[in-house]
Structures are given as C-alpha cells and as structure tokens.
Amino acid sequence: MAQALPNEMTAIGFDTPGGPDVLVPATVSLPTLKAGEVLIQVAWAGVNRPDCIQRAGHYPAPPGASPILGLEVSGTIVALGEGVDAAHLGQVVCALTPGGGYAEYCAVPAGHCLPVPEGLPLDQAAALPETLFTVWHNVFQRGMARDGETLLVHGGTSGIGTMAIMLAKAFDMQVIVTCGDDTKCEAARTVGADHAINYKTQDFVEEVKTITGGKGVELVLDMVSGDYVPRNLQCLAESGRHVTIAVLGGLKAELNMAFIMSKRLTLTGSTLRPRSDAFKTALCDEIADVAWPMIADGTIRPVMDRNFPLAEAAAAHACMESGAHIGKIVLEVGGG
C-alpha cells in the first residue's frame, strides 16, 4: 500500500542567480507525476558541476524540467505515475534525474532508475548516476573505447575523472590523467590511473608523448575545451578520438584542420541533460546490463569526498567550486 504523502516538502532554491550563498531552503509543493514517472523519497542527492553552473545562471533547466537543482539521487520509490508497473513501488533505487534532486521528493522517469545493490550505501548510490551515465555514453559509446587502448582524462580526481579511471581500467585500458597538484596526482593513481600528470608543473603534451613512446593516446575525454583542444589533438594517435563533455576553459578552440585530416582524427562531444527520456532509458538499460554488475559486486565504488546536510547546499557548492575535493560531494536529505 502506498504511504500517505505530504503536500509540501523542503527543497533548496534560489531567487536570483549568483554565488553559492544564494542557495537557501524553501518550502515547495511536491512534484506532480507525469505518465511513466516515479516519485522518489530522496535519501541522498549528488552535487555536480552543472548544478553550480545552473545556480550561476549559465545553464538553464531544459523545458519541462524541475527548476530545482540536482541531477542524481538515491532513495525509495513512494508513488507511481500512470503506466508504471506496480512492482516499482517500495524499491530502493538511484536515478538520473531531469532536475529536482535537492529536495525531499523528486519525480523521475521510471526508466532512469537503477536498483541499489545490497551492500552499497545510499550516499554512494547517489554519487553514481550522473558520472556513470556521462562516462559510459562519452567514453564507450561516442568515444568507442576498446580494450587495450589508452585514455587521457583531464580532471582526474573529479567525479567524472575518477569514474572514467575505474571504468576504463575495468575494461583493460591504460589511463593517463591530468591533475592540478601532486596530492591529487597521487590520489588519481590510488584510484587506478596508470599515470598522473601535474599540469601546473609539467607539459601534458610532452608527458603523454613520453609515456606512449611517441604514439599518442587513442582517446581523450575533455572537460576543459578552449585552448586545451589543440593541445589534446597533439596527444592523439592516428585515428584518435576526442570527446568534449564540458567547456570550463572556454567555448571556442582554434584548430588546424590539415592536422586533423592528416591524422584522421574524430572530434565529438555531448550534453546529456537535454537528451530525450527515451535516449536516457536506453542508456540506462545498457548500463544495467554491462556496467551495473561491477557496481553490484563491488568492483567499482564511487570515490567520495564530503557529505553535507541538504540545508548546507551552499557550503557544498563552495567546496566544489574551490576545486579542493577529490571525488564526489553529496547532500544528505533523508539519510539511510
């Protein structure tokens, strides 16, 4: 039997875009479920860089999505929208959300949920969907990663970076990462990176050439863009692939197209949030089949940095924007 639900809930909101201090708790109405959606009573919510960019006013929610921040949660399904199998009710899940995670309840398409395996703490479960969906799609689908290849990842100790290291190593790839200091380089190696380059004291292009014996890497996962792109291309082997998932270093890059042609390089990229529910459901299904067993058996566990109470979301954003974190930051909503 479905539990009685309140009419209102606590969520984190902001009146005007700005710095982390604009985030404050507010009382809002519970989400209204659409057909195919489930309502999750949130235990934990992941904090991600796009949340910070949205808060600052540079990444608006897609049409129809909740204006509340939060792209991943863990918790219990407590209500079902039209057409959802009744077996979902009461399941403990983690989910990629269209928004709305920084709240006591969150509406999510049923097809974007994954069952939380026994033994996986709910704070860790909430730290998985955004990075797992992003890395799987961009490294393995768009980037066409293959066993035995070498991957270069920028931001090696970020949530994306640590997940990319673990997934790539699970498929017998060699992984090179860049980090901003020696402590983070050591942390990345502990996670599983074969090589970690301090980009502030070393030229990563030259280091990659040395590590690969001049061959270069088959794949670059780039979160920086801007003037990193031509340098990344110098790191690529012939027929290499370059996948951009963020533009933290600038929107534009100057490219030598003759160089790209001569090495037969492929440049691509993606943003996950605006993709259709059907696309994300298909991606979730593939992850459930191929990657989720490695979560279930403990082969892969997210690298956790700090937990904050929901009411301290502003402090969580400040922590993320300081760049001092290693791995994932999560918000405790209902706990468990």
N, C-alpha and C positions, 0 to 999 in steps of 0.2 A: 504493500500500500504506500502511495506517495505521501511524504511528510507534508505537514502544513507549512506553508512558506510565508514569510513576512511580506508586506507591501513595499517596504523600503530597505535600503542597505547602505552601508558605508562604502564609499569609493574615494579614490584620490582624483581631484580635479584641479583645474587652473582657469582663472578668469581671463587672463591675457598671457600670451607667450612671453617667455623670459628665462631667467636662470633657474636653478633648482629650487630656490626659495618660493617660487610661485605655486609649487605643489602643496595643496592643503586637503585634509579630509573633508568630505561633504556627504550629506545625506541625499540619496537619489532613489528613484523608483527602480524596482527590479526590472531586468530586461524582459521584453515581450518576445516569446519564442516564435520563430517562423517555422514553416514546414521543414522537416529534416534536421532541426536543431535540437540540442540537449542543453539543459541548464546545469551548470557545474557549481556546486558549493565549493568555493575556492579554499584550498589549504595553503598553497604557496603560489607565488607569481614570479616569473623570471623578469629580470631587468636587462634590457638590451639597448645597444647604441641607437637604433631607430626611435626608441622611446624618448631619448634625450633630444634627438633632432626634431621630433614632433613637438615636444614641450617648448622648444626654442622657436617654433613657428615655421620650420622649413620642411616639414614632412606631413602634410595633412592626411587625415584618415581617408581611405577610399570611400566613394559614395555608398551610403547604406551601412557603413561600419560604425561601431560604437566610437564616440569621441574620447572615451576613457582610454588611457594608456594601458599597455600590457598585451604582449603578443604570445604568451605561453603561460599555462597554469597547470597545477595538479589539484585533484580534489575528487569529489563524489558526485555522480550524476543524480540529481534530485527531481528532475522533471523532464518530460519529453514533448517535443513538438509533434505536429501531425505527421504521420507516416513513419515514425521512428519505432523500431522493434522494441517491444516492452522489456525484452531481456536486458536492455541497456540500463534500466533503472537500478540504482544502487551500485553500479560498477565504479570502482576506483580507477581513475584514468589520469593521463596527462594529455594535453591538447595544444595544438597550434591554434591560436585564436585570431579572429579578424580585428581584434582590439577588445578592450574591456576587462583585461586581466587584473588591473589594480582595483579590485572590488571584491566584496564578499560573495557575489554570484556573477557568473559570466555565461553568456549564450555562445554556443559553439556548434558548427555543423557536426553532426554525428560522425561523419566520415573523416574528421580531422583528429579523432581521439585514438589513443593507444592505451592498452591495459597496463597498469603499473604492475610489474612482476613482483612476486613475493621476495622480500629482502631488499628492495630498492626503496630507500627513504623518500618521503614525499617532497622534501626540499630538493633532493637530487632529481626527482622525476620532473619537477617544474623547470629545471635547468636544461632539459634535453630538447624539447621540440623545435624551438627556433633555430638553434645551431645545427641540429641533426637534419632537419628538412633542408636548410640552406646549403650545408656542406654536401649532402647526398646529391641534391639537384645539380649543384655547380661543379663539383669535382668529378662525380661519377656519371652524371647524365650529360650535362653540357660539356664538361671537360674530358669526357671519355677516358678516364683514368684506367690504366691496366696494370696488372701485377708486374712487378719488376721495374716500373718506371720511377722517375724521380720527380717529386713535387716541391716547389718553392712556395712557402706561405709567409706573407707579411703579417705582423701582429701575432707572433707565435704563442703568446700567453693570453690572448683574448679568449672569450668563449668560443668564437669561431675557430681561432687558431688551434686551441687545444683539442677541439673535436676533430678538426682536419688531421691533426697529427695521429690521433688514436685510430680513426677510420682508415687512414692511408696505411698505417702500419699493420692493421688487421688484414689488409689485402696485399701484404708483402711489397709495399712501395718503400723507396728511400725518401726521407723527408728532410728538407733544409728549411729553416725558419729564420726570420729576422726579428730582433727584439731591441728595445731601447737601452738596456743596461746589462751588465754581466750577471746580475742576480736573476733577471728574467731569462737570460740565455740558459743558465743552469737549470731553472725551473722547467723550461721547454725540453731540455734533454732528459730531465727526470720523467716527464710525461711520455717521452718516447722519440723525440726528434733525434735524427742521426747527427745533424749539425745545426748549430745555432750561431748566427752572426750578429754581433753588436753593430747595428747600422750607424751608430754615432761615432764609433772609433775605427770601423772597417768599411771598405768599399764593397758592398754586397755583390756587385757585378764581378769584380775580380775574384772575390772569395768563391763564388759559385763556379767560375771557370776553373779555379784551382781544385775544388772539391770534385768536380766532374771530369777532370783531365782534359778540359777544353771543349768537351762535347756539349755541355749545357743541360738543362732540365727539359723534360717533356711537357711539363705543365706548371703554370704559375696561377696561384689564387691570390688575387689582388684586391685589397680593401682601400688602397691609397689613391690610385689613379693620378691625375696631374702629371708632374714631371717624372713620376716613377714609371710610367708606361714605357717610354723609350728605353729606360734602363732595364726594365723587365724583359723587353724583347731581346736585349743583348744577352740575357741569361738563357734564352730558349735554344734548344737543339733544333735541328732541321725538322720541319713539320710539327713544331711545338704548338701548344695551345695556351692562350692567355684568357683567363676568365676574371672579369671585374664584378665585384659584388657591392662595392661602396666607393664613394668619391671623397673621402676625408681630406685628400690632398689637393682637390681641385677638380672642376668639371671637364676641363679641356686638356688635351695632350697633343703634342706636335710629333707626327710620325713620318718616318722615311718609308714611303710605300715601296720603293725599289728594294729596300732591305727586306720588307715583309714578303714581297714576291720572290726574291731570290732564295729565301729560307722556307718558303711555302708555309707561312705561319697562319694560324687561325686566331682571330680575336672575337670574343663574345662576352656576354655578361647578362645579368638578370636582376630583377627585383621580384621578390616572392609575394609580398603582401597584396599587390593588385591582381594577382592571378586568380582565375575563377575557382569557385568551390570545387568544381569537378576536377580541375587540374590538381588541386591540393589533395583531394581524396585519392586520386590515382597515385600521387607521390607517396601519400601515407600508406597505401596498400603495398607499394614496392618496399618501403622501409620496413613495414611489418614483416614481410617475407624474408628480406635479405639482411637487414641491419639489426632489427629488434631482437633476434635471438642472441646477439652478442651483448645486448643490454641485459637480457633475461639471465644469462649465465654468468654475468659479472665481468666478462672480458673488457667491456667498455663501461666506465663510470665517469660522469662529468667531473671536471676539476672545479672545486668550489672555493670561492674566496670568502665572502662575508654574507651573513643574513641580517636583514633589518626588519623591524616591525612595519606593517603597512603604513602606519601613521608617520613613519620616518622615511617615506619615499624620497623626500628632498635630499636627505643625507645619502641615500643610496645613489641618487643621480650625481651628487657631488663627488662621491667615491669613484664612480665610473668615469666621470669627466677628468678626474685627476690623473687617470692613467696608471695609478699605483696598483690596481687589482691584478691578480693572476687567476684566471678562470672566471667563474660565474658569480654574479651577485643576485640574490633572491630576496623577495619580501615575504614575511610570514603573515598570512591573512587569518586562516583558521588553525594552522598548525597541523600536527599529526605526522 
